[in-house]
Amino acid sequence: MQDTLRPDPHAQIKDEVRKLCAKFPGEYWRRLDRERGYPTEFVTALTEAGYLGALIPEEYGGAGLPLSAAAAILETVQSEGCSGAACHAQMYIMGTILRHGTDAQKTAYLPKIATGELRLQAFGVTEPTSGTDTTSLRTFARKEGDHYVVNGQKVWTSRAEHSDLMLLLARTTPRDQIERRTEGLSTFIVDMREVLGKGLTIRPIRTMMNHNTTEIFFDNMVVPAENLVGVEGRGFRYILDGMNAERLLIAAECIGDAKWFLKKATDYARDRQVFGRPIGQNQGIQFPLARAYAQMRAAELMVQAGCAKFEAGETPGEEANMAKMLGADAAWAAAEACIQTFGGFGFAEEYDVERKFRETRLYQVAPISTNLILSYLAEHVLGLPRSY
C-alpha cells in the first residue's frame, strides 16, 4: 500500500517509528484498554526518540521537522496498531505557539517539551454549553494587574491528567462589547502544575474507548499575564493554526488506521477458508476493501496538499477540513470492511479489531464533526449562505 507515483520523503522516519512500535504489541494496548490506563511507557519512548519534539525548531532542542513529517509519524503509529491519541496534541498545539508565542515563551517551554521534562498535551477549547460553536464559549479571563483570573469550564479536554501545560482559549472581552463573534477571545499557556487544586479541578470522563479525556473547572484560577499568547483578543485566529494542524494530523492518523484495518483484513481474507476456498476470493469481501483502499488514498493526497500549504505559511482551512472528513470516512469504511471480513472473530478482543474499531469511530465526531466540515465547505468554499 505504498505510493508508487513518487518516493516517500519520510520513508526513513516511518521505518524507525515501526521499529519503536514493535516494542508495544497488541497485548500492551489491550491491557491499557481494560484498565483505562495511560500509555506512559509508549509516550516516553516516543519522546526519548525525539518524535514528540518533531515540530520544535532545532534551536530549542527539537528536530525542526515540517508538519508532513509529524503526519508521517502519527500515521505510522496508527498503522502499526498503536495509539497516537495519547500524545498527538503535543504536535498540533505547537502550531499556535510556534507562530504566535513570544520569544520568552518559546525559550521557557520548548526546550523542556523537547526533552520530555514538560508535557504539552491539553487543549482547552470545547465547553459543555457551546460544543463546536467556539465563539460562544463562556470561560472568562479577567485582567487584574500582572495576571488574569479565569473562571469557567471545559469539556473533552483529553490528557489533562497526564499533561503539565495546557493551551487555553478564554474570552477576555464580553460578547456584548465586540463587533464580530471571533473577537475578544485570547489564548493562554497554563502551567497546570501550579494551579491544580488551586483554582483548577480535573475530572475524568469514562468513554467507550480508552481516550483519557476529562472535564475541567476553573474557579478564580490565576494565570500570569506573560502567559498570554500573542495579542489579547486575537486568540481565535491563533487557535485556528492549531486547529488546522490538528485536523491534518488527525487525518493522517485516520489514514494509518485505514491501512491497519486493510492489512489486517486482507491478510485474514487470504488465509481464511470457507466452503473450500479463501474468503478473499469472494467479491463480497473484495469490493468493500478495495473501495476503502481508494478512499484512503484520496484522503492521503489531501493530507499531503494541506501539509504543503501549511508548511508554506498559508492557511489550509479547505484542505485541512476535507482531509479530516475524507480520512475519517476512509478509516470507518476500512473498519466496517475489516469487521465484516473477520465475522464473529472481529468482536474477539485478541484480534485487536474491536478495539481499533471503537477508537476510529471517534473521528466522525471529533475533533470536528463531519456536519460542521460540510457546513464550512458549503459556506467558505462554495459561497453558499451561512447555515447556522
TIMINU-998754 format. One record per residue (C-alpha): x, y, z. Coordinates in nm, 2 decimals, always signed. Last residue first. Layout:
BEGIN
{u:X	v:Y	w:Z}
...
// end
This chain:
BEGIN
{u:-2.61	v:+2.84	w:+1.14}
{u:-2.65	v:+2.77	w:+0.77}
{u:-2.43	v:+3.05	w:+0.63}
{u:-2.53	v:+3.13	w:+0.27}
{u:-2.35	v:+2.94	w:+0.00}
{u:-2.01	v:+3.06	w:-0.13}
{u:-1.88	v:+2.71	w:-0.24}
{u:-1.56	v:+2.73	w:-0.04}
{u:-1.64	v:+2.92	w:+0.27}
{u:-2.01	v:+2.85	w:+0.31}
{u:-2.05	v:+2.50	w:+0.17}
{u:-1.71	v:+2.39	w:+0.28}
{u:-1.76	v:+2.51	w:+0.64}
{u:-2.11	v:+2.35	w:+0.66}
{u:-1.97	v:+2.02	w:+0.53}
{u:-1.69	v:+2.03	w:+0.80}
{u:-1.95	v:+2.11	w:+1.07}
{u:-2.15	v:+1.80	w:+0.96}
{u:-1.85	v:+1.58	w:+0.97}
{u:-1.79	v:+1.67	w:+1.33}
{u:-1.47	v:+1.84	w:+1.44}
{u:-1.21	v:+1.70	w:+1.68}
{u:-1.42	v:+1.49	w:+1.69}
{u:-1.74	v:+1.33	w:+1.56}
{u:-1.65	v:+1.10	w:+1.27}
{u:-1.31	v:+1.07	w:+1.43}
{u:-1.44	v:+0.89	w:+1.73}
{u:-1.53	v:+0.58	w:+1.53}
{u:-1.15	v:+0.51	w:+1.50}
{u:-1.11	v:+0.41	w:+1.86}
{u:-1.41	v:+0.17	w:+1.87}
{u:-1.30	v:-0.02	w:+1.56}
{u:-0.94	v:-0.02	w:+1.69}
{u:-1.05	v:-0.20	w:+2.00}
{u:-1.29	v:-0.43	w:+1.80}
{u:-1.01	v:-0.53	w:+1.56}
{u:-0.75	v:-0.60	w:+1.83}
{u:-0.75	v:-0.97	w:+1.74}
{u:-0.74	v:-1.09	w:+2.10}
{u:-1.05	v:-0.89	w:+2.20}
{u:-1.29	v:-1.10	w:+1.99}
{u:-1.55	v:-0.90	w:+1.81}
{u:-1.38	v:-0.94	w:+1.47}
{u:-1.38	v:-1.32	w:+1.53}
{u:-1.75	v:-1.32	w:+1.47}
{u:-1.71	v:-1.20	w:+1.11}
{u:-1.35	v:-1.13	w:+1.03}
{u:-1.43	v:-0.98	w:+0.69}
{u:-1.73	v:-0.79	w:+0.82}
{u:-1.50	v:-0.64	w:+1.09}
{u:-1.25	v:-0.54	w:+0.83}
{u:-1.50	v:-0.39	w:+0.59}
{u:-1.65	v:-0.18	w:+0.87}
{u:-1.31	v:-0.06	w:+0.99}
{u:-1.20	v:+0.02	w:+0.63}
{u:-1.51	v:+0.23	w:+0.58}
{u:-1.45	v:+0.40	w:+0.91}
{u:-1.09	v:+0.48	w:+0.83}
{u:-1.18	v:+0.61	w:+0.49}
{u:-1.46	v:+0.83	w:+0.63}
{u:-1.23	v:+0.97	w:+0.90}
{u:-0.96	v:+1.04	w:+0.64}
{u:-1.21	v:+1.21	w:+0.40}
{u:-1.35	v:+1.43	w:+0.67}
{u:-1.01	v:+1.53	w:+0.82}
{u:-0.86	v:+1.58	w:+0.48}
{u:-1.15	v:+1.80	w:+0.37}
{u:-1.12	v:+2.02	w:+0.68}
{u:-0.74	v:+2.05	w:+0.65}
{u:-0.76	v:+2.12	w:+0.27}
{u:-1.02	v:+2.40	w:+0.30}
{u:-0.86	v:+2.56	w:+0.60}
{u:-0.51	v:+2.54	w:+0.47}
{u:-0.38	v:+2.88	w:+0.60}
{u:-0.05	v:+2.97	w:+0.43}
{u:+0.30	v:+2.96	w:+0.57}
{u:+0.44	v:+2.74	w:+0.30}
{u:+0.44	v:+2.45	w:+0.55}
{u:+0.07	v:+2.48	w:+0.60}
{u:+0.01	v:+2.47	w:+0.22}
{u:+0.23	v:+2.16	w:+0.18}
{u:+0.06	v:+2.00	w:+0.48}
{u:-0.28	v:+2.05	w:+0.33}
{u:-0.18	v:+1.91	w:-0.01}
{u:-0.02	v:+1.60	w:+0.15}
{u:-0.33	v:+1.55	w:+0.37}
{u:-0.55	v:+1.57	w:+0.06}
{u:-0.34	v:+1.31	w:-0.12}
{u:-0.38	v:+1.07	w:+0.18}
{u:-0.76	v:+1.12	w:+0.18}
{u:-0.77	v:+1.00	w:-0.18}
{u:-0.56	v:+0.70	w:-0.10}
{u:-0.78	v:+0.61	w:+0.19}
{u:-1.10	v:+0.63	w:-0.01}
{u:-0.94	v:+0.40	w:-0.28}
{u:-0.84	v:+0.15	w:-0.01}
{u:-1.19	v:+0.16	w:+0.14}
{u:-1.33	v:+0.08	w:-0.21}
{u:-1.10	v:-0.21	w:-0.25}
{u:-1.19	v:-0.35	w:+0.10}
{u:-1.56	v:-0.31	w:+0.03}
{u:-1.52	v:-0.48	w:-0.31}
{u:-1.30	v:-0.78	w:-0.21}
{u:-1.52	v:-0.94	w:+0.06}
{u:-1.85	v:-0.95	w:-0.13}
{u:-1.63	v:-1.01	w:-0.44}
{u:-1.54	v:-1.35	w:-0.30}
{u:-1.18	v:-1.48	w:-0.35}
{u:-1.08	v:-1.32	w:-0.02}
{u:-1.30	v:-1.58	w:+0.15}
{u:-1.03	v:-1.84	w:+0.07}
{u:-1.19	v:-2.15	w:-0.08}
{u:-1.32	v:-2.49	w:+0.04}
{u:-1.66	v:-2.36	w:+0.16}
{u:-1.48	v:-2.13	w:+0.40}
{u:-1.10	v:-2.09	w:+0.42}
{u:-0.94	v:-1.79	w:+0.60}
{u:-0.59	v:-1.73	w:+0.48}
{u:-0.62	v:-1.47	w:+0.21}
{u:-0.91	v:-1.29	w:+0.38}
{u:-0.71	v:-1.27	w:+0.71}
{u:-0.42	v:-1.10	w:+0.54}
{u:-0.66	v:-0.87	w:+0.35}
{u:-0.85	v:-0.78	w:+0.67}
{u:-0.55	v:-0.70	w:+0.89}
{u:-0.38	v:-0.51	w:+0.61}
{u:-0.69	v:-0.31	w:+0.54}
{u:-0.76	v:-0.24	w:+0.90}
{u:-0.41	v:-0.12	w:+0.97}
{u:-0.40	v:+0.10	w:+0.65}
{u:-0.73	v:+0.26	w:+0.75}
{u:-0.60	v:+0.33	w:+1.09}
{u:-0.29	v:+0.50	w:+0.94}
{u:-0.51	v:+0.70	w:+0.72}
{u:-0.71	v:+0.80	w:+1.02}
{u:-0.39	v:+0.91	w:+1.20}
{u:-0.30	v:+1.12	w:+0.90}
{u:-0.65	v:+1.28	w:+0.92}
{u:-0.58	v:+1.35	w:+1.28}
{u:-0.26	v:+1.53	w:+1.18}
{u:-0.43	v:+1.74	w:+0.92}
{u:-0.72	v:+1.82	w:+1.15}
{u:-0.49	v:+1.92	w:+1.44}
{u:-0.26	v:+2.14	w:+1.21}
{u:-0.58	v:+2.32	w:+1.10}
{u:-0.69	v:+2.35	w:+1.46}
{u:-0.36	v:+2.48	w:+1.59}
{u:-0.34	v:+2.75	w:+1.33}
{u:-0.71	v:+2.82	w:+1.40}
{u:-0.61	v:+2.89	w:+1.76}
{u:-0.43	v:+3.20	w:+1.67}
{u:-0.73	v:+3.35	w:+1.49}
{u:-0.95	v:+3.27	w:+1.79}
{u:-0.69	v:+3.42	w:+2.02}
{u:-0.70	v:+3.77	w:+1.88}
{u:-0.85	v:+3.94	w:+2.19}
{u:-0.52	v:+3.99	w:+2.37}
{u:-0.23	v:+3.99	w:+2.14}
{u:+0.01	v:+3.70	w:+2.11}
{u:-0.01	v:+3.41	w:+2.36}
{u:-0.09	v:+3.53	w:+2.71}
{u:+0.15	v:+3.35	w:+2.96}
{u:+0.32	v:+3.68	w:+3.04}
{u:+0.00	v:+3.79	w:+3.21}
{u:+0.04	v:+3.52	w:+3.47}
{u:-0.26	v:+3.29	w:+3.50}
{u:-0.46	v:+3.27	w:+3.82}
{u:-0.76	v:+3.03	w:+3.85}
{u:-1.06	v:+3.20	w:+4.01}
{u:-1.25	v:+2.88	w:+3.99}
{u:-1.17	v:+2.70	w:+3.66}
{u:-1.33	v:+2.35	w:+3.61}
{u:-1.21	v:+2.09	w:+3.37}
{u:-1.38	v:+1.79	w:+3.21}
{u:-1.17	v:+1.49	w:+3.11}
{u:-1.05	v:+1.26	w:+2.84}
{u:-0.81	v:+0.96	w:+2.88}
{u:-0.91	v:+0.81	w:+2.54}
{u:-0.96	v:+0.45	w:+2.63}
{u:-1.27	v:+0.39	w:+2.41}
{u:-1.64	v:+0.38	w:+2.50}
{u:-1.59	v:+0.67	w:+2.74}
{u:-1.51	v:+0.74	w:+3.10}
{u:-1.48	v:+1.11	w:+3.18}
{u:-1.20	v:+1.22	w:+3.42}
{u:-1.25	v:+1.52	w:+3.65}
{u:-0.99	v:+1.80	w:+3.66}
{u:-1.01	v:+2.09	w:+3.90}
{u:-0.82	v:+2.41	w:+3.86}
{u:-0.84	v:+2.71	w:+4.10}
{u:-0.57	v:+2.60	w:+4.34}
{u:-0.62	v:+2.22	w:+4.33}
{u:-0.41	v:+2.21	w:+4.01}
{u:-0.28	v:+2.57	w:+3.96}
{u:+0.10	v:+2.54	w:+3.96}
{u:+0.13	v:+2.21	w:+3.79}
{u:-0.13	v:+2.31	w:+3.54}
{u:+0.11	v:+2.56	w:+3.38}
{u:-0.14	v:+2.74	w:+3.16}
{u:-0.03	v:+2.88	w:+2.82}
{u:-0.30	v:+3.13	w:+2.72}
{u:-0.51	v:+3.22	w:+2.42}
{u:-0.75	v:+3.51	w:+2.40}
{u:-1.10	v:+3.56	w:+2.27}
{u:-1.25	v:+3.92	w:+2.23}
{u:-1.32	v:+3.90	w:+1.86}
{u:-1.44	v:+3.59	w:+1.66}
{u:-1.81	v:+3.69	w:+1.70}
{u:-1.75	v:+4.03	w:+1.54}
{u:-1.85	v:+4.37	w:+1.68}
{u:-1.74	v:+4.32	w:+2.04}
{u:-1.87	v:+4.47	w:+2.37}
{u:-2.19	v:+4.25	w:+2.41}
{u:-1.97	v:+3.94	w:+2.38}
{u:-1.77	v:+4.03	w:+2.69}
{u:-1.39	v:+4.08	w:+2.63}
{u:-1.13	v:+3.84	w:+2.76}
{u:-1.30	v:+3.52	w:+2.65}
{u:-1.09	v:+3.20	w:+2.70}
{u:-0.89	v:+2.96	w:+2.49}
{u:-0.64	v:+2.75	w:+2.69}
{u:-0.32	v:+2.57	w:+2.58}
{u:-0.25	v:+2.34	w:+2.86}
{u:+0.08	v:+2.25	w:+3.03}
{u:+0.20	v:+1.97	w:+3.26}
{u:+0.00	v:+1.69	w:+3.09}
{u:-0.12	v:+1.35	w:+3.20}
{u:-0.44	v:+1.44	w:+3.39}
{u:-0.53	v:+1.68	w:+3.11}
{u:-0.49	v:+1.40	w:+2.85}
{u:-0.81	v:+1.50	w:+2.67}
{u:-1.00	v:+1.82	w:+2.73}
{u:-1.34	v:+1.68	w:+2.64}
{u:-1.51	v:+1.95	w:+2.85}
{u:-1.41	v:+2.30	w:+2.96}
{u:-1.55	v:+2.51	w:+3.24}
{u:-1.55	v:+2.87	w:+3.36}
{u:-1.35	v:+3.12	w:+3.57}
{u:-1.00	v:+3.26	w:+3.49}
{u:-0.82	v:+3.54	w:+3.68}
{u:-0.56	v:+3.71	w:+3.46}
{u:-0.22	v:+3.84	w:+3.59}
{u:+0.01	v:+4.14	w:+3.62}
{u:-0.27	v:+4.38	w:+3.72}
{u:-0.60	v:+4.21	w:+3.71}
{u:-0.72	v:+4.10	w:+3.37}
{u:-1.03	v:+3.89	w:+3.37}
{u:-1.02	v:+3.55	w:+3.18}
{u:-1.37	v:+3.42	w:+3.10}
{u:-1.49	v:+3.07	w:+3.02}
{u:-1.82	v:+3.14	w:+2.83}
{u:-1.76	v:+2.99	w:+2.48}
{u:-1.98	v:+3.13	w:+2.21}
{u:-1.71	v:+3.18	w:+1.95}
{u:-1.62	v:+2.81	w:+1.98}
{u:-1.95	v:+2.68	w:+1.85}
{u:-1.81	v:+2.33	w:+1.85}
{u:-1.97	v:+2.25	w:+2.18}
{u:-2.12	v:+2.57	w:+2.32}
{u:-2.28	v:+2.47	w:+2.65}
{u:-2.05	v:+2.19	w:+2.76}
{u:-1.73	v:+2.38	w:+2.65}
{u:-1.47	v:+2.29	w:+2.39}
{u:-1.13	v:+2.49	w:+2.39}
{u:-0.88	v:+2.36	w:+2.65}
{u:-0.60	v:+2.18	w:+2.45}
{u:-0.40	v:+1.95	w:+2.69}
{u:-0.09	v:+1.76	w:+2.59}
{u:+0.21	v:+1.99	w:+2.64}
{u:+0.43	v:+1.77	w:+2.85}
{u:+0.73	v:+1.91	w:+3.03}
{u:+1.07	v:+1.74	w:+3.11}
{u:+1.01	v:+1.55	w:+2.78}
{u:+1.33	v:+1.67	w:+2.62}
{u:+1.15	v:+1.86	w:+2.35}
{u:+0.89	v:+2.00	w:+2.59}
{u:+1.17	v:+2.13	w:+2.82}
{u:+1.34	v:+2.30	w:+2.52}
{u:+1.00	v:+2.45	w:+2.41}
{u:+0.88	v:+2.60	w:+2.74}
{u:+1.09	v:+2.89	w:+2.86}
{u:+1.27	v:+2.98	w:+2.54}
{u:+0.94	v:+2.96	w:+2.34}
{u:+0.76	v:+3.17	w:+2.60}
{u:+1.04	v:+3.43	w:+2.61}
{u:+1.05	v:+3.45	w:+2.23}
{u:+0.67	v:+3.52	w:+2.23}
{u:+0.42	v:+3.27	w:+2.10}
{u:+0.23	v:+3.34	w:+1.78}
{u:+0.36	v:+3.11	w:+1.51}
{u:+0.55	v:+2.85	w:+1.71}
{u:+0.29	v:+2.86	w:+2.00}
{u:-0.01	v:+2.81	w:+1.77}
{u:+0.14	v:+2.54	w:+1.55}
{u:+0.27	v:+2.35	w:+1.86}
{u:-0.08	v:+2.26	w:+1.96}
{u:-0.07	v:+2.01	w:+1.67}
{u:+0.23	v:+1.82	w:+1.79}
{u:+0.18	v:+1.80	w:+2.16}
{u:-0.19	v:+1.71	w:+2.09}
{u:-0.08	v:+1.38	w:+1.93}
{u:+0.02	v:+1.23	w:+2.27}
{u:-0.22	v:+0.96	w:+2.38}
{u:-0.43	v:+0.99	w:+2.07}
{u:-0.13	v:+0.84	w:+1.88}
{u:-0.25	v:+0.49	w:+1.96}
{u:-0.07	v:+0.17	w:+1.85}
{u:-0.18	v:-0.08	w:+1.58}
{u:+0.12	v:-0.03	w:+1.35}
{u:-0.09	v:+0.18	w:+1.10}
{u:-0.17	v:+0.41	w:+1.39}
{u:+0.19	v:+0.49	w:+1.49}
{u:+0.28	v:+0.51	w:+1.12}
{u:+0.02	v:+0.78	w:+1.05}
{u:+0.13	v:+0.97	w:+1.36}
{u:+0.50	v:+0.98	w:+1.24}
{u:+0.41	v:+1.06	w:+0.88}
{u:+0.18	v:+1.34	w:+0.99}
{u:+0.47	v:+1.48	w:+1.20}
{u:+0.69	v:+1.46	w:+0.90}
{u:+0.43	v:+1.65	w:+0.69}
{u:+0.42	v:+1.92	w:+0.96}
{u:+0.78	v:+2.00	w:+0.89}
{u:+1.08	v:+1.89	w:+1.10}
{u:+1.28	v:+2.11	w:+1.33}
{u:+1.40	v:+1.81	w:+1.54}
{u:+1.37	v:+1.98	w:+1.87}
{u:+1.62	v:+2.13	w:+2.11}
{u:+1.50	v:+2.49	w:+2.11}
{u:+1.74	v:+2.60	w:+1.83}
{u:+1.64	v:+2.28	w:+1.64}
{u:+1.29	v:+2.41	w:+1.59}
{u:+1.01	v:+2.21	w:+1.77}
{u:+0.80	v:+2.03	w:+1.51}
{u:+0.94	v:+1.68	w:+1.58}
{u:+0.96	v:+1.72	w:+1.95}
{u:+0.71	v:+1.43	w:+2.00}
{u:+0.93	v:+1.22	w:+1.77}
{u:+1.26	v:+1.28	w:+1.95}
{u:+1.33	v:+0.91	w:+2.03}
{u:+1.31	v:+1.00	w:+2.40}
{u:+0.96	v:+1.14	w:+2.35}
{u:+0.83	v:+0.85	w:+2.15}
{u:+0.97	v:+0.61	w:+2.42}
{u:+0.81	v:+0.82	w:+2.70}
{u:+0.48	v:+0.82	w:+2.52}
{u:+0.49	v:+0.44	w:+2.49}
{u:+0.59	v:+0.38	w:+2.85}
{u:+0.32	v:+0.62	w:+2.98}
{u:+0.05	v:+0.45	w:+2.79}
{u:-0.24	v:+0.58	w:+3.01}
{u:-0.47	v:+0.33	w:+3.17}
{u:-0.84	v:+0.26	w:+3.12}
{u:-0.76	v:-0.08	w:+3.29}
{u:-0.91	v:-0.29	w:+3.01}
{u:-0.78	v:-0.06	w:+2.74}
{u:-0.44	v:-0.05	w:+2.90}
{u:-0.42	v:-0.43	w:+2.89}
{u:-0.54	v:-0.44	w:+2.53}
{u:-0.28	v:-0.18	w:+2.43}
{u:+0.01	v:-0.38	w:+2.57}
{u:-0.14	v:-0.71	w:+2.43}
{u:-0.15	v:-0.56	w:+2.08}
{u:+0.23	v:-0.51	w:+2.06}
{u:+0.44	v:-0.22	w:+2.21}
{u:+0.80	v:-0.30	w:+2.12}
{u:+0.70	v:-0.32	w:+1.75}
{u:+0.60	v:+0.05	w:+1.78}
{u:+0.97	v:+0.16	w:+1.81}
{u:+1.07	v:-0.04	w:+1.50}
{u:+0.77	v:+0.10	w:+1.30}
{u:+0.87	v:+0.45	w:+1.41}
{u:+1.22	v:+0.39	w:+1.26}
{u:+1.08	v:+0.27	w:+0.93}
{u:+0.84	v:+0.57	w:+0.91}
{u:+1.12	v:+0.82	w:+0.97}
{u:+1.32	v:+0.65	w:+0.69}
{u:+1.02	v:+0.67	w:+0.45}
{u:+0.96	v:+1.04	w:+0.51}
{u:+1.02	v:+1.17	w:+0.16}
{u:+0.81	v:+0.88	w:+0.01}
{u:+0.92	v:+0.83	w:-0.34}
{u:+0.67	v:+0.93	w:-0.61}
{u:+0.39	v:+0.76	w:-0.81}
{u:+0.41	v:+0.42	w:-0.65}
{u:+0.26	v:+0.54	w:-0.32}
{u:+0.28	v:+0.24	w:-0.09}
{u:+0.00	v:+0.00	w:+0.00}
// end
